[in-house]
Amino acid sequence: MVESGAGQEGLESHQERPLFIDARTLSDAATLEADVCIVGAGAAGITLACELAGADFRVLLVESGGLDAERQPRSLSGGESVGVPYFPLEATRMGGFGGTTRVWAGWCRPLDPIDFEQRPWVPCSGWPFNKSHLDSFYARAHPYVEVGPYVYEPDAWHTPEARPLPLAEGEIVHAIFHVSPPTDFGRVHRSRIRGAPNVRTLLHANAVELRVDDSQTAVTRLVIRTLSGKGCEVAARTFVLAAGGIENARLLLLSRGTSEAGLANAHDAVGRYFMEHVFVDAGSFFPADPYVDLGFYFPRSMTPGGSPRVAARSAVRGVFAVAEAKLREERLLNAAMFFRPRYEAHDAFSSRGVTSALEIWERLRGRGLVVRPLAQLANVLTDLDQVGIALWRKAFARSGPIERLRVRAYVESPPNRESRVTLVRDTDVLGKNRVRLDWRLSGREIPSMRRALELLDGALRAGGQGRLELDLDGGPHGPRSLTGGKHHMGTTRMHRDPRLGVVDPDCRVHGVKNLFAAGSSVFPTAGYTNPTLTIVALAIRLADHLKSVIRQGPSPLT
């Protein structure tokens, strides 16, 4: 698979063959061969590699970073943002084995059945299959994220000590999230990949271009560059893009060997339909009974039926959602609402200094991405009084009567062709054009969110549980607290029609017979649900398809 003399990172090997290869140690212009080449070792790429482990064909997993967390040039993951105000792009994604699963929050839930439908009030909506088609893959995804059984009925997850609030029926319902430890895929699943004789991982290998054959219908080579200046290529029968919602589109746009528009972009669909979840700190809940039990709405380790899970690293929690019938009746976007921890029920947690302090703390724990650290530190130092209040509340305000709780709401952002990722003239240290993100909203997100909150307020009041006070005032883009979830979706969306999507229902890139895409870039719509569980489920589904296709195809490379 690899030229003789290829180096390896660390001491990991199998029968004297390198398992984790450092691209910086390869001779310049080396060619590596595989049957399947997977670009990106995050949730999608590692799941694919695990599912293909032990197969009778060779797999090469290509990753831009190393095995362990390390600093990379900001230009590799940075870019411009010109639409709705957004995080610095380098703060939303992470290189290295495991990718952004090193820093994700762990919230897991399948998309709702309505999210797969073609809804008349949501332009460009609809998946090429329904939720029931994905259910078995969702169930297989649960062990990858280290959560409990594939059970999401709220009645299975409450106990006499942690019960959902009784609500007026018909408009607001409860929904369950499983909460992963959260799983670092690069750490938890490394041994499975290391133990697979047919899987190799190429580290410190930055994908810069896909090259196609004379017919322009098949990829023949992946071109790789290292930060040390070396170059190599991968020849494979099948290629899979699993580099994330921005990088999947970027690599197609960078592959301009046959067209300046990029590979598979005859209909100008690559990079379009970028979606994000819209999050807002929407206001506060004032309970009628300050001693009300709200344990159902916060993470608890338990099994279906209420028994505690011994030594469990995962948990479940409840949220509020709009009933499907109400979504249809009022033509709303899908939305959910949840309570923030009780210690956050203070205005200090909205201050810039506290936000920066929390980001720095998460980075010190190895669970966050801090960019512009000096600016973050300055925020803390100029807001020390609020930081002090927040620290005191986090340490001591965890019990006693509940006067109020902050409410956070989030809503899907429907597909929008003008919301997109493009390339700019500026280049990174590898000579690759950097990206420009133009995230655009449809104008329906905040009205749908406001209506969802009004419905929740009405249900709480009708049930005698309390009331909401909303805070949705803001500027041209929406409430002051509006932000994204760092969920990049839709840029190589799935659609049967190549004019409206980049990949077909099998996640194969339209017009390129041996190129596939994995990850949230293929989502046609996003629902309100965090994307990781669906990413893993789709990767398992794609792995099953690849096994079938490759075994039916011509003999492997020799």
ABEGO torsion letter per residue (X at the ends): XBBBGBBBBEABBBGGBBABBBAAABBBGBBBBBABBBBEBBAAAAAAAAAABGBABBBBBBBABBABBBBBBAAAABEBBABBBBBBAAAABBBEBGEAAAABAGBBBBBBAAAABBBAABBGBEBABBAAAAAAAAAAAAAAAGBBBBBABAAAABBAABBBBBBBBGABBBBBBBBBOBBBAAAAAAAAAAABAABBBBBGBBBABBBBBAAGABBABBBBBBAAGBBBBBBBABBBBAAEAAAAAAAAAABAAABAAEBGAAAGABGBGBBBBBBBBAEBBBBABAABBAAAABBBBBBBGGBBBBGBABBBBBBBBBBAAAAAAAGBBBBBBBBBBAAABBAAAABAAAAAAAAAAAAAAGABBBBGAAAAAAAAAAAAAAAAAAAAAAAABABEBBABBBBBBBBBBBBBAABBBBBBABBBAAGBBBBBBBBBBAGAAAAAAAAAAAAAAAAAAAAGAEBBBBBABEBAAEBAABBBAGBBBGABBBBABAAABABBAAGBBBGBAABBBBEAAABABAEABBAAAAAAAAAAAAAAAAAAAAAABBBBBX
